[in-house]
Amino acid sequence: MQKTLFWKRLAGKEKADVEKAAAEKLRLATQIDTQQQFNKQFESLVVEHDRLLMIFLKLV
C-alpha cells in the first residue's frame, strides 16, 4: 500500500515538474518572439531615422 502511494506521489510530482518545465519553455519562447519583434521594429525605426537625417542634411 505504501509503495503504491509512494509511486503515485512520485508520478504526480514528475507530472507537475514536466508541466512546470513546459510552461517555462512556452514563456521563454514567447519572450524570445517578443524580443525579435521589438528588434525588427527598432531596426526599422533606425533605418527611417537615417533616411530622414539624410533628407534633412540635403536641405541644409
C-alpha angles and dihedrals in degrees: 000000000000092000090053091048090048092053092046090052091047091049090049091050092048091050091050090048091051092048091048091050091048091051091050091049090051091048091051092047090052091048091050091049091050091049091050091051090049091050092052092049092046091050090051090050092051091049091049091048091052091048092051092046091054090050090050092049091051089053093050 
